[in-house]
Amino acid sequence: MDKALFSYKEMKPVLAGLAILTAIQGAIIIIQAYFLADAISSLFGGDSFANVFKKLVIFFLALVIRQLLTVWKKNIAYHFAAKTGKEFRESLLQKLFQLGPRFVKEEGSGQTVTLVMEGIMKFRRYLELILPKLMNSAMIPAMICIFIFFINIRSAVILALAVPILIAFMILLGLAAKRKADRQYESYQMLSNHFVDSLRGLETLKYLGLSRQHIDQIILVSERYRRATMGTLRIAFLSSFALDFFTMLSIATVAVFLGIDLINGKMELRAALTILILAPEYFLPIREVGADYHATLDGKNAGKRIQEILDKESLQQKQDPIPLWQSTSTFSVKGVSVHFADSDRPALQDIQFFVSGSKKIGIIGASGAGKSTLIDILSGFLAPSSGEFQINGKKLTTLSQLNWQSQITYIPQHPYIFHDTVFNNIRFYHPEATVKEVEKAAERAGLAEMIQSLPNGFETIIGEGDNHRGRGAELKRRTRTTDRPRAGILKQPSYHHAG
């Protein structure tokens, strides 16, 4: 069992509940096998059906209880996985907001979106499958082996010796499968990032006449992922065959010795049938874990990657509260420099400037001069390598503080219009804004008449797939604040108006 599972919230009570239900289920399996064998041996010995009817009723009752316990355990695992997956998604999104857009850019937006959406779903599936089946494989074979030991020691020894050999072989195949799965996951991440990059650069590729040539690159990346997937499937089929083969061989060995004992009169038919019925049940939990190992490997890898991101140190630091920005406030930057580990040249070096009150400041520079890096610093998404800031004379080493970030409005180069009402898009930066504040923000931005001309006014749906997309982008830039005082940081606000 993955050690990280024990660190999840409410894991121990869930495991305790599953352990109790599994112990009951193991006892039911033994009862089921005993009464079925007893009924068959009685009929074989010449008893009437009426005499064995009670034994068959007990067998079918045990069968029903066993299935109900299985459903109960699956429901426990499902609800736990759903709750944990929801908490993981919320924690991951919160962490991504704390780490900022620079981390998402370095990680790859396609990979990040895939991790948040599909990665969480795969992780949930991993928890649903692995918890009850690992508990089954840990308890049920041991209970069956102990029971068989008191009937026939040799059969119990054969079954007990088969498991370590089986597990050792599965570990070898599992290591090979893990390498293949890791390679497949990397290819999948590359495919996701490449898809997003292709969509973003499609207009540029068409403008340069390179869109058809880019098809070859798409085919190459897709083929690389296909090969990685097929390699993983080959290992999965091989391990499944090996698991079934060794299981079949072990059961056959037990059956041969039981047959010899029956011929020699050393064992009753009822005892031999009980062992023979329990032998497949002994291997069933191990086979189920092996069968789902490859299906859950992607979920395990996704959970591991999510945990790595959650464990990253947040940029936000707790310092003394920063006063609200007013018309008399002052802000200065002194000697701020930024050095990245993958570059010999500093991204920014000895930046200094001073701002006071409510002013519009433009940052102009050539491509690669460090404008985006400076904006990330001012927005609190990046800590400088050196230098300091002063707000109203108060010294700060970083702006990565929730108190500062709550005072600014950050508009990226490509503002996103959510598929929602105009009203909700305007108050995106102020979810608690009142209707009057939203209307006043639209009026100050000069968009009141345009919004009133829409079919449903402020309740008009804009965003993806609507007929007002262009107006929506303009609305996002111009109604960036409500009536509350706020500092605005806009990254290339006139980008879409060039020319």
C-alpha positions in Angstrom: 0.0 0.0 0.0 1.2 3.5 -0.9 2.4 5.2 2.3 1.0 8.5 1.1 -2.5 7.0 1.5 -2.2 7.2 5.3 -1.7 10.9 5.2 -5.1 11.6 3.7 -7.8 13.0 5.9 -10.1 10.4 7.5 -8.1 7.6 6.0 -7.7 5.7 9.3 -11.5 5.5 10.1 -12.1 4.3 6.5 -9.5 1.6 6.7 -10.8 0.5 10.1 -14.4 0.2 8.7 -13.1 -1.7 5.6 -11.1 -4.0 7.8 -14.1 -5.0 9.9 -16.3 -5.6 6.8 -13.5 -7.6 5.2 -13.1 -9.8 8.3 -16.8 -10.5 8.2 -16.7 -11.1 4.4 -13.8 -13.6 4.9 -15.8 -15.6 7.5 -18.8 -15.6 5.1 -16.6 -16.9 2.3 -15.4 -19.8 4.5 -19.0 -20.6 5.6 -20.2 -20.4 2.0 -17.5 -22.9 0.8 -18.1 -25.3 3.8 -21.9 -25.6 3.3 -21.6 -25.9 -0.5 -19.0 -28.7 -0.1 -21.2 -30.3 2.6 -24.3 -30.2 0.4 -22.4 -31.7 -2.6 -20.8 -34.5 -0.6 -24.2 -35.3 1.1 -25.9 -35.6 -2.3 -23.0 -37.6 -3.6 -23.3 -39.9 -0.6 -27.0 -40.6 -1.4 -28.9 -38.1 0.9 -32.1 -36.7 -0.4 -32.5 -33.1 -1.6 -34.8 -32.4 1.3 -32.0 -33.3 3.8 -29.5 -30.9 2.2 -32.0 -28.1 1.5 -31.1 -26.3 4.7 -27.4 -26.4 3.8 -28.1 -24.9 0.4 -30.3 -22.2 2.0 -27.3 -21.3 4.3 -25.0 -21.3 1.2 -27.2 -18.9 -0.8 -27.8 -16.7 2.3 -24.0 -16.4 2.7 -23.7 -15.6 -1.0 -26.2 -12.8 -0.7 -24.5 -11.4 2.5 -21.1 -11.6 0.7 -22.4 -9.5 -2.2 -24.0 -7.0 0.1 -20.8 -6.5 2.0 -19.0 -6.0 -1.3 -21.4 -3.3 -2.3 -21.1 -1.7 1.1 -17.3 -1.6 0.9 -17.5 -0.1 -2.6 -19.8 2.6 -1.4 -17.4 3.5 1.5 -14.5 3.7 -0.9 -16.6 5.7 -3.4 -17.7 8.4 -0.9 -14.2 8.6 0.5 -12.6 9.0 -3.0 -15.2 11.6 -4.0 -14.6 13.7 -0.8 -10.8 13.4 -1.0 -10.9 14.2 -4.8 -13.0 17.3 -4.2 -10.6 18.4 -1.4 -7.6 17.7 -3.6 -9.1 19.8 -6.5 -9.9 22.7 -4.2 -6.4 22.6 -2.5 -4.7 22.3 -5.9 -6.5 25.2 -7.4 -5.8 27.3 -4.3 -2.1 26.3 -4.5 -1.9 27.2 -8.2 -3.4 30.6 -7.5 -0.7 31.1 -4.8 2.1 30.0 -7.0 0.9 32.3 -9.8 0.9 32.3 -13.6 4.6 31.9 -13.8 4.5 28.4 -12.3 1.6 27.4 -14.6 3.7 28.7 -17.6 6.7 26.7 -16.5 4.6 23.6 -15.8 2.7 23.9 -19.0 -0.9 25.2 -19.1 -2.1 22.1 -20.9 -0.5 19.8 -18.4 -1.9 21.8 -15.5 -5.4 21.8 -16.8 -5.1 18.0 -17.5 -3.9 17.4 -14.0 -6.8 19.5 -12.4 -9.5 17.8 -14.5 -8.5 14.3 -15.7 -5.7 13.8 -13.1 -8.2 14.3 -10.2 -10.7 11.9 -11.8 -8.0 9.2 -12.3 -6.9 9.7 -8.7 -10.4 9.2 -7.5 -10.7 6.1 -9.5 -7.4 4.9 -8.0 -8.8 5.3 -4.5 -12.1 3.7 -5.3 -10.4 0.5 -6.7 -7.3 0.2 -4.5 -8.7 0.6 -1.0 -11.2 -2.3 -0.7 -9.0 -4.6 -2.9 -5.9 -4.0 -0.9 -7.8 -4.8 2.3 -9.2 -7.9 0.7 -5.7 -9.1 -0.4 -4.3 -8.5 3.1 -6.9 -10.3 5.1 -9.0 -12.8 3.1 -6.1 -15.0 1.9 -4.7 -15.2 5.5 -8.1 -16.2 6.9 -8.6 -18.9 4.3 -5.0 -20.2 4.7 -5.4 -20.5 8.5 -8.7 -22.4 8.0 -7.3 -24.8 5.5 -4.3 -25.4 7.8 -6.6 -27.1 10.3 -8.0 -29.3 7.6 -4.9 -30.2 5.5 -1.5 -28.9 6.4 0.0 -29.8 3.0 -2.6 -27.8 1.0 -2.1 -24.8 3.3 1.7 -24.9 2.8 1.3 -25.1 -1.0 -1.0 -22.1 -1.0 1.3 -20.2 1.4 4.4 -20.8 -0.7 2.7 -19.8 -3.9 2.0 -16.3 -2.8 5.6 -15.1 -2.3 6.6 -16.5 -5.6 3.6 -14.9 -7.3 4.3 -11.5 -5.6 8.0 -11.6 -6.5 7.2 -12.2 -10.1 4.5 -9.4 -10.1 7.0 -7.0 -8.5 9.4 -7.5 -11.5 6.6 -7.0 -13.9 5.3 -4.0 -11.9 8.6 -2.2 -12.0 8.7 -2.6 -15.8 5.1 -1.5 -16.0 5.9 1.6 -13.8 8.7 2.7 -16.2 6.3 2.3 -19.1 3.5 4.1 -17.3 5.8 7.0 -16.4 6.9 7.3 -20.0 3.3 7.2 -21.1 2.4 9.9 -18.6 5.2 12.1 -19.8 4.1 11.6 -23.4 0.5 12.4 -22.3 1.7 15.7 -20.7 3.6 16.6 -23.8 0.6 15.9 -25.9 -1.6 18.1 -23.7 0.9 21.0 -23.8 1.5 20.6 -27.5 -2.3 20.7 -28.2 -2.7 23.9 -26.2 0.3 25.5 -27.8 -1.0 24.5 -31.3 -4.3 26.2 -30.6 -2.7 29.3 -29.3 -0.3 29.6 -32.2 -2.7 28.5 -34.9 -3.4 32.1 -36.1 0.4 32.8 -36.3 1.0 29.5 -38.2 -1.7 30.4 -40.7 -0.3 33.9 -41.1 3.2 32.5 -41.8 1.8 29.8 -44.1 3.1 27.0 -41.8 -0.1 25.4 -40.7 0.2 22.4 -43.0 3.8 21.8 -42.1 2.7 21.8 -38.4 0.5 18.8 -39.1 3.7 16.6 -39.3 4.6 17.7 -35.8 1.2 16.9 -34.5 1.4 13.4 -36.0 4.8 12.9 -34.5 3.7 13.8 -30.9 0.5 11.7 -31.3 2.5 8.7 -32.5 4.9 9.0 -29.6 2.0 8.8 -27.2 0.5 5.9 -29.1 3.7 3.9 -28.8 4.0 4.6 -25.1 0.5 3.5 -24.6 0.9 0.3 -26.5 4.2 -0.5 -24.6 2.3 -0.1 -21.3 -0.6 -2.4 -22.6 1.9 -5.1 -23.6 3.3 -5.2 -20.0 -0.2 -5.2 -18.6 -1.3 -8.2 -20.8 1.9 -10.1 -19.9 1.5 -9.5 -16.1 -2.2 -10.6 -16.4 -1.2 -13.8 -18.2 1.6 -14.5 -15.6 -0.8 -14.0 -12.7 -3.5 -16.3 -14.1 -0.9 -18.9 -15.1 0.7 -19.1 -11.6 -2.7 -19.1 -9.9 -3.9 -22.0 -12.1 -0.7 -23.9 -11.5 -1.1 -23.6 -7.7 -4.7 -24.6 -7.7 -3.9 -27.6 -9.9 -1.1 -28.7 -7.6 -3.5 -28.6 -4.6 -6.2 -30.5 -6.6 -3.7 -33.2 -7.6 -2.6 -33.9 -4.0 -6.3 -33.8 -2.8 -7.2 -36.4 -5.4 -4.3 -38.7 -4.3 -5.5 -38.4 -0.7 -9.1 -39.2 -1.7 -8.0 -42.3 -3.6 -5.9 -43.5 -0.7 -8.7 -42.8 1.7 -6.8 -40.3 3.8 -9.4 -37.5 3.4 -13.1 -37.1 3.3 -14.8 -35.8 0.2 -16.4 -32.9 2.2 -13.0 -31.6 3.4 -11.4 -32.0 0.0 -14.2 -30.1 -1.7 -14.0 -27.3 0.9 -10.3 -26.8 0.2 -10.8 -27.0 -3.6 -13.6 -24.4 -3.4 -11.6 -22.1 -1.2 -8.4 -22.3 -3.3 -9.6 -20.0 -6.1 -11.1 -17.7 -3.3 -7.6 -17.6 -1.8 -6.0 -16.2 -5.0 -9.0 -14.0 -6.0 -8.1 -10.8 -4.0 -4.5 -11.0 -5.2 -5.7 -11.4 -8.8 -8.0 -8.4 -8.5 -5.2 -6.2 -7.2 -3.0 -7.4 -10.1 -5.8 -6.8 -12.7 -6.4 -3.3 -11.5 -2.7 -2.4 -10.9 -2.3 -1.0 -14.4 -5.7 0.7 -14.4 -4.9 2.6 -11.2 -1.2 3.4 -12.0 -2.1 6.6 -13.9 -4.2 7.7 -10.9 -1.4 6.9 -8.5 1.0 9.0 -10.6 -1.5 11.8 -10.8 -1.9 11.8 -7.0 1.8 11.8 -6.5 2.2 14.8 -8.8 -0.6 16.7 -7.2 1.0 16.1 -3.7 4.3 17.4 -5.1 2.6 20.7 -6.1 0.7 21.0 -2.8 4.0 20.5 -0.9 5.7 23.4 -2.8 6.6 26.4 -0.8 4.1 29.2 -1.3 5.3 32.6 -2.3 2.8 34.3 0.0 4.5 35.5 3.2 2.9 36.7 6.5 4.1 40.2 7.2 2.5 43.2 8.9 -0.7 44.4 7.2 -0.2 46.8 4.2 -2.5 49.9 4.4 -5.1 50.4 1.7 -3.9 52.3 -1.3 -5.1 55.9 -1.2 -4.6 59.1 -3.3 -1.8 60.0 -0.8 0.0 56.6 -0.8 3.5 56.2 -2.0 5.2 53.2 -3.6 8.9 52.8 -4.4 11.1 50.1 -5.8 14.8 50.1 -5.0 17.5 47.9 -6.5 15.2 45.0 -7.5 16.9 42.2 -9.5 15.8 38.8 -10.6 18.1 35.9 -11.5 16.7 32.6 -12.9 18.7 29.4 -12.4 18.4 28.4 -16.1 19.9 31.7 -17.4 23.2 33.4 -17.0 21.8 36.8 -17.6 19.6 38.5 -15.0 15.9 38.9 -16.1 15.9 42.2 -14.2 18.8 44.2 -12.8 18.7 47.1 -10.3 15.2 48.4 -11.1 14.3 51.6 -9.4 11.2 53.8 -9.6 8.8 55.8 -7.5 5.0 56.2 -7.7 2.6 58.3 -5.6 -1.2 58.7 -5.6 -3.5 57.7 -8.4 -1.5 57.7 -11.6 -1.3 55.7 -14.8 2.2 54.3 -15.3 3.3 52.7 -18.6 6.1 50.2 -18.8 7.8 50.2 -22.2 10.6 47.9 -23.4 11.7 45.6 -26.1 10.7 42.0 -26.2 12.6 40.1 -23.5 13.5 43.2 -21.6 11.7 41.9 -18.4 8.3 43.6 -18.6 6.4 40.4 -17.7 8.9 39.6 -14.9 8.4 43.0 -13.4 4.6 42.7 -13.6 4.8 39.3 -11.9 6.8 40.8 -9.1 4.4 43.7 -8.7 1.5 41.3 -8.7 3.1 39.2 -6.0 3.6 36.1 -8.2 7.4 36.2 -8.1 9.8 37.1 -5.3 12.9 39.2 -6.4 16.4 37.9 -5.9 17.4 41.1 -4.3 16.1 44.6 -3.6 13.3 46.0 -1.6 9.9 47.8 -1.8 8.5 50.7 0.3 4.8 51.3 0.7 4.2 54.5 2.6 7.7 54.3 3.9 7.3 50.7 5.1 10.0 48.4 3.8 9.1 45.0 2.2 11.3 42.4 0.6 8.5 40.9 -1.4 4.9 41.7 -2.5 3.9 38.0 -2.3 1.3 38.8 0.4 -2.4 38.1 0.4 -3.0 41.5 1.9 -1.3 43.3 -1.0 -2.8 41.0 -3.7 -6.3 41.7 -2.4 -5.7 45.4 -3.1 -4.8 45.0 -6.8 -6.6 44.1 -9.9 -4.5 42.0 -12.3 -5.6 41.8 -15.9 -3.4 39.4 -18.0 -2.5 39.9 -21.7 -5.3 37.5 -22.7 -8.2 38.2 -20.4 -10.6 35.3 -20.1 -14.3 35.8 -20.4 -16.2 33.3 -18.4 -19.3 31.7 -19.9 -21.6 33.6 -17.5 -23.6 36.7 -17.2 -22.2 40.2 -17.8 -23.0 41.0 -14.2 -20.8 38.1 -12.8 -18.0 38.8 -15.2 -17.8 42.5 -14.1 -17.7 41.5 -10.4 -15.2 38.7 -10.9 -12.6 40.6 -8.9 -15.2 41.6 -6.3 -17.5 38.6 -5.8 -19.2 40.5 -2.9 -20.0 43.6 -5.0 -23.6 44.9 -4.9 -25.8 45.6 -7.9 -25.3 49.3 -7.6 -21.5 48.9 -7.5 -21.5 46.8 -10.7 -23.8 49.3 -12.5 -21.6 52.2 -11.4 -18.5 50.3 -12.6 -20.1 49.8 -16.1 -21.1 53.5 -16.2 -17.6 54.7 -15.3 -16.2 52.4 -18.0 -18.5 53.9 -20.6 -20.2 50.6 -21.3 -23.6 51.2 -19.7 -25.3 51.9 -23.1 -23.7 48.9 -24.7 -24.8 46.6 -21.9 -28.3 48.0 -22.0 -28.4 47.2 -25.8 -27.8 43.5 -25.1 -30.8 41.2 -25.1 -30.9 40.7 -21.4 -28.8 43.6 -20.2 -26.6 42.6 -17.3 -28.0 39.1 -17.3 -26.9 38.4 -20.9 -24.7 35.3 -21.2 -21.3 36.1 -22.7 -18.1 34.1 -23.1 -17.4 30.8 -24.9 -19.8 30.1 -27.7 -21.8 33.3 -27.5 -22.4 36.1 -30.0 -20.9 38.8 -27.9 -17.4 37.6 -27.5 -15.7 40.8 -28.8 -17.8 42.9 -26.5 -17.0 40.6 -23.6 -13.2 41.1 -24.0 -13.7 44.9 -24.1 -15.9 44.7 -21.0 -13.3 42.7 -19.1 -10.6 45.3 -19.7 -12.6 48.4 -19.1 -14.7 47.3 -16.1 -11.7 45.9 -14.3 -12.7 47.5 -11.0 -15.9 48.3 -9.1 -16.4 51.6 -7.3 -13.9 50.6 -4.6 -10.4 52.1 -4.7 -8.0 49.6 -6.2 -4.6 49.5 -7.9 -4.7 48.0 -11.4 -1.9 46.0 -13.2 -2.6 45.4 -16.9 -0.4 43.3 -19.0 -0.4 44.7 -22.6 -3.9 46.1 -22.3 -3.8 47.4 -25.9 -2.6 44.1 -27.4 -5.8 43.4 -29.2 -6.1 46.9 -30.5 -2.7 47.0 -32.3 -2.9 48.7 -35.7 
